[in-house]
Amino acid sequence: MIELNSGAAPEAPRPLAVTVKAACKFIGVGRTTMWGLIKSGRVETARIGRRRVVLFASLEALLAQGSAS
């Protein structure tokens, strides 16, 4: 049986981690602010080889905190 789409577009999978540059674009801050958030521990990162990536869930949590206050 073929199921017809009910008009809702399927949700795109969200990334687990993004580059620091992409994280800046996602939340609309500059690199200096992003690195400040990383150094303060408000945004979590992981190292993969020599590259540092920002955990996407950490960005969502940061924004959720901001909207709650």
PyMOL commands that set and color helices and strands:
alter all, ss='L'
color gray80, all
select helices_A, chain A and resi 20-27+31-40+56-68
alter helices_A, ss='H'
color red, helices_A
select strands_A, chain A and resi 17-19+45-48+51-55
alter strands_A, ss='S'
color yellow, strands_A
deselect
rebuild
show_as cartoon
